[in-house]
């Protein structure tokens, strides 16, 4: 159970801080011929990636992967003794309407470097388990005290605080176990798997999401940047990096994915806060409490929009360093625009 320390602890932490297209059939390209004209070399006759990305069907790509991921998650968490813990785990992990952004980003990053989708699915599922566990714990009364999540009552609201804590505790190690036991060893060397596990552990640990939650509770001068990056940037960063590791990316390429994922993760949250502030559909007291720890609450909507534009530029700049991969960049590139403009709603029943 997280214990909150003195303001000096938060100051020290701040000081240490200063981040669906279906499977292609044999003989057919992964992406439509209308966008296959992207060239690795710069050419005046070739369309820019930003132009071509508007033609990419991200909604179909994403929704198709959601269906596959949901099936694999259902298989990964069967109900067994003690039943109530597994039911609580399944309740959050298999929640209807979950966008599965971490696993989809992981798979897209893996395929960017020529990796096999089958090699990425176990890690993709593990990332969703870890993500769900973090949300269960974030919603607890002693943390963010949120009674709902993903359009349904929070885990602790349904199963009780004690069972919610156990469900979250169980999901973290289950994710690591799933990576080790289900990743095909003929597709991914063990040394890469070790790096994947270390990356996920780093992202959720005392210098990652846990640190973000600590500062979210403790507060402190200029804490909003740290909180946003750690609570919302870490998961996307880890997802992109894990996919790159599985696909065989170089260390330099992994650093670009790290910058990309971090920017996209925070961008998504900033835009969500802006949209909420503009609609004002939620209870004003709860809305004020939530936004007081966001860019909107600290700087206002106008400044938050500027932050979002800067994050969008950072994410796309990171992808510019991977332009040699051409059309394989389209899923990751399109994620940036979706995080910024929410151009569609996901309907997984396609």
C-alpha positions in Angstrom: 0.0 0.0 0.0 1.4 3.4 -1.0 2.4 5.6 1.9 2.7 9.3 1.2 5.8 11.0 2.6 6.8 14.6 3.2 7.0 17.4 0.7 10.7 17.0 0.7 10.3 13.5 -0.8 8.3 15.0 -3.7 10.9 17.7 -4.2 13.7 15.2 -4.4 11.8 13.1 -6.9 11.1 16.3 -9.0 14.8 17.1 -8.8 15.7 13.7 -10.1 13.3 14.1 -13.0 14.5 17.5 -15.5 9.1 11.2 -21.5 -6.4 -2.9 -38.4 -5.5 -4.0 -41.3 -6.1 -7.8 -41.4 -3.0 -10.1 -41.8 -1.9 -9.9 -45.4 -2.6 -12.9 -47.6 0.3 -14.5 -49.5 1.5 -12.4 -52.4 -0.5 -9.3 -51.3 0.9 -6.2 -49.7 0.1 -5.2 -46.1 -1.2 -1.8 -47.1 -3.3 -0.7 -50.1 -1.6 -0.1 -53.5 -2.9 3.5 -53.3 -0.3 4.3 -50.6 2.5 2.0 -51.8 4.2 4.9 -53.5 6.1 6.0 -50.4 9.9 5.9 -51.0 12.6 5.6 -48.5 14.6 8.3 -50.3 13.4 11.9 -50.4 11.9 12.6 -53.8 9.9 15.6 -55.1 7.5 13.2 -56.9 6.8 11.1 -53.7 4.0 12.1 -51.4 4.9 13.0 -47.9 4.1 10.6 -45.1 1.7 13.0 -43.5 -0.2 13.2 -46.8 -0.3 9.4 -47.3 -1.3 8.8 -43.7 -4.6 10.4 -44.3 -5.4 7.5 -46.7 -4.5 4.8 -44.2 -7.5 3.0 -42.7 -6.4 3.1 -39.0 -9.9 2.3 -37.8 -10.0 -1.0 -39.6 -6.4 -1.8 -38.7 -7.1 -1.0 -35.0 -10.5 -2.7 -34.7 -9.2 -5.9 -36.3 -6.4 -6.1 -33.9 -8.7 -5.4 -31.0 -10.8 -8.5 -31.9 -7.7 -10.7 -32.0 -6.3 -9.3 -28.7 -9.6 -9.7 -26.9 -9.7 -13.4 -27.9 -6.2 -14.0 -26.7 -6.8 -12.1 -23.4 -9.9 -14.2 -22.8 -7.8 -17.3 -23.2 -5.0 -15.9 -21.0 -7.2 -15.4 -17.9 -9.4 -18.4 -17.4 -11.5 -18.6 -14.3 -10.0 -20.9 -11.7 -9.6 -21.1 -8.0 -9.7 -18.7 -6.2 -12.6 -17.8 -8.5 -13.3 -14.3 -7.2 -9.8 -13.0 -7.9 -9.9 -14.3 -11.5 -13.4 -12.8 -12.0 -12.1 -9.5 -10.7 -9.1 -9.7 -13.0 -11.3 -10.6 -16.0 -13.8 -7.8 -15.2 -11.2 -5.1 -15.8 -9.0 -6.7 -18.5 -12.0 -7.8 -20.7 -14.0 -4.6 -20.1 -16.1 -3.7 -23.2 -15.0 -0.6 -25.0 -11.3 -0.9 -24.1 -9.3 0.6 -26.9 -6.3 -1.7 -26.4 -4.0 1.1 -27.3 -0.9 -0.4 -25.6 -1.1 -3.8 -27.3 -1.9 -2.3 -30.7 1.0 0.1 -30.5 3.3 -2.8 -29.5 2.2 -4.9 -32.4 2.5 -2.0 -34.9 6.1 -1.3 -33.6 7.1 -4.9 -33.9 5.8 -5.1 -37.5 7.5 -1.8 -38.4 10.9 -3.7 -38.2 9.7 -6.8 -39.9 8.7 -8.7 -36.8 6.1 -11.4 -36.9 2.8 -10.5 -35.3 2.7 -13.9 -33.6 5.9 -12.9 -31.7 4.2 -9.7 -30.4 0.9 -11.0 -29.2 2.1 -12.4 -25.8 3.8 -9.1 -24.9 0.8 -7.2 -26.2 -1.5 -9.1 -23.9 0.9 -8.6 -21.0 0.9 -4.8 -21.6 -2.9 -4.8 -21.4 -2.8 -6.8 -18.2 -0.3 -4.3 -16.7 -2.3 -1.4 -17.9 -5.5 -2.8 -16.4 -3.8 -3.5 -13.1 -2.5 0.1 -12.9 -6.1 1.4 -13.6 -7.5 -0.8 -10.9 -5.1 0.6 -8.4 -5.4 4.2 -9.6 -9.2 4.1 -9.1 -8.9 3.0 -5.4 -10.4 5.3 -2.8 -6.9 5.9 -1.4 -5.6 7.0 -4.8 -7.8 8.8 -7.4 -11.0 7.6 -5.8 -12.8 7.1 -9.1 -16.1 5.1 -9.0 -16.2 4.3 -12.7 -13.8 3.2 -15.5 -14.4 2.5 -19.2 -18.1 3.2 -18.9 -18.7 0.8 -16.1 -18.2 0.7 -12.3 -14.6 0.5 -11.1 -13.2 -2.8 -10.0 -13.4 -1.9 -6.3 -16.9 -0.7 -6.6 -18.0 -4.1 -7.8 -15.6 -6.5 -5.9 -14.6 -4.4 -2.9 -11.3 -2.7 -2.2 -9.6 -5.8 -0.9 -10.4 -7.9 -4.0 -9.5 -5.1 -6.3 -6.0 -4.8 -4.7 -5.5 -8.5 -5.1 -6.7 -8.5 -8.7 -4.2 -5.8 -9.6 -1.4 -7.5 -7.7 -2.1 -10.7 -9.6 -2.2 -9.1 -13.0 1.3 -7.7 -12.9 3.1 -11.0 -12.5 0.7 -12.8 -14.8 1.7 -10.4 -17.5 5.4 -11.3 -17.1 4.6 -15.0 -16.9 2.6 -14.8 -20.1 5.5 -13.2 -22.0 7.9 -16.0 -20.9 5.5 -18.9 -21.4 3.8 -17.9 -24.7 6.4 -16.1 -26.8 7.7 -18.4 -29.6 11.4 -18.9 -28.9 12.1 -19.5 -32.6 10.8 -16.0 -33.3 12.3 -14.0 -30.4 15.7 -14.7 -28.8 15.6 -15.0 -25.0 17.9 -12.0 -24.7 15.3 -9.8 -26.3 12.6 -11.1 -24.0 14.7 -10.2 -21.0 14.9 -6.7 -22.3 11.1 -6.6 -22.9 10.4 -7.7 -19.3 12.9 -5.2 -17.9 11.3 -2.4 -20.0 7.8 -3.1 -18.6 9.1 -3.4 -15.1 10.9 0.0 -15.4 7.7 1.6 -16.8 5.5 0.6 -13.9 8.0 0.8 -11.1 9.3 3.4 -8.6 10.7 5.6 -11.4 7.8 5.1 -13.7 4.0 5.1 -13.2 4.3 4.6 -9.5 6.4 7.8 -9.3 3.7 9.6 -11.3 1.0 8.4 -8.9 3.1 9.5 -6.0 3.5 13.1 -7.3 -0.2 13.1 -8.3 -1.1 12.4 -4.6 1.7 14.4 -3.0 1.7 17.5 -5.3 4.5 19.9 -5.4 5.8 22.8 -7.5 5.6 22.2 -11.3 4.5 18.6 -10.7 2.0 18.6 -13.6 4.7 17.8 -16.2 6.1 15.0 -14.2 2.7 13.5 -13.4 1.5 13.6 -17.0 4.6 12.1 -18.4 4.8 9.3 -15.8 1.1 8.4 -15.5 0.3 8.7 -19.1 3.5 8.7 -21.1 5.2 5.7 -19.6 2.6 3.1 -20.8 2.8 4.3 -24.4 6.5 4.6 -24.3 6.9 1.1 -23.0 4.5 -0.3 -25.6 6.4 1.2 -28.5 9.8 0.2 -27.2 8.7 -3.4 -26.4 7.4 -3.8 -29.9 10.7 -2.5 -31.3 12.6 -4.9 -29.1 10.6 -7.8 -30.4 11.0 -6.7 -34.0 14.8 -6.3 -33.7 15.1 -2.5 -33.7 18.5 -1.0 -33.1 19.3 0.9 -29.9 19.1 4.2 -31.9 15.7 3.2 -33.3 14.5 2.2 -29.8 15.3 5.7 -28.6 13.2 7.2 -31.3 10.3 4.9 -30.4 10.8 5.9 -26.7 10.4 9.6 -27.6 7.5 8.9 -29.9 5.6 6.8 -27.4 6.1 9.2 -24.5 4.8 12.1 -26.6 1.8 10.2 -27.9 0.8 9.0 -24.5 0.8 12.5 -23.0 -0.8 14.0 -26.1 -3.8 11.6 -25.8 -4.4 12.6 -22.2 -4.0 16.3 -22.8 -6.5 16.3 -25.6 -8.9 14.3 -23.4 -8.7 16.9 -20.7 -9.3 19.7 -23.3 -12.3 17.9 -24.6 -13.7 17.4 -21.1 -13.2 21.0 -20.2 -15.0 22.1 -23.3 -18.0 19.8 -22.9 -18.4 20.2 -19.1 -20.7 17.2 -19.0 -19.4 15.8 -15.8 -20.1 16.8 -12.2 -18.4 20.1 -11.7 -16.8 19.3 -8.4 -15.3 16.0 -9.6 -14.3 17.6 -12.9 -12.5 20.5 -11.1 -10.7 18.0 -8.8 -9.5 15.9 -11.8 -8.4 18.8 -13.9 -6.5 20.5 -11.1 -3.8 17.9 -11.7 -3.8 18.4 -15.5 -2.4 20.9 -18.0 -6.0 22.3 -18.4 -6.4 22.7 -14.6 -2.9 24.3 -14.1 -2.5 26.4 -17.3 -6.0 26.6 -18.9 -7.4 25.3 -22.1 -5.5 27.6 -24.5 -2.1 26.7 -23.0 -3.1 23.0 -23.0 -3.8 23.2 -26.7 -0.4 24.6 -27.3 1.2 21.8 -25.3 -0.8 19.3 -27.4 0.5 20.8 -30.6 4.0 20.6 -29.3 3.6 17.0 -28.3 2.2 16.1 -31.7 5.2 17.7 -33.4 7.6 15.8 -31.1 6.0 12.5 -31.9 6.1 13.0 -35.7 9.7 14.3 -35.5 10.7 11.0 -33.8 9.1 9.1 -36.6 11.0 11.1 -39.2 14.1 9.3 -38.0 12.5 6.0 -39.1 11.3 7.2 -42.5 13.4 4.5 -44.3 10.7 2.0 -43.3 8.2 3.8 -45.6 4.6 2.6 -45.5 5.2 0.4 -42.5 5.3 3.6 -40.4 1.6 4.4 -41.3 0.0 2.8 -38.2 2.3 4.6 -35.8 2.0 7.9 -37.7 -1.8 7.6 -37.8 -1.9 7.0 -34.0 -0.5 10.6 -33.5 -3.4 12.1 -35.5 -5.9 10.0 -33.7 -4.6 11.0 -30.3 -4.9 14.6 -31.4 -8.2 14.8 -33.2 -10.1 11.6 -32.3 -11.2 11.3 -35.9 -13.4 8.2 -35.3 -14.9 6.1 -32.7 -13.9 2.5 -32.5 -16.5 -0.2 -33.3 -14.8 -3.6 -32.9 -17.6 -5.5 -34.5 -16.4 -5.3 -38.0 
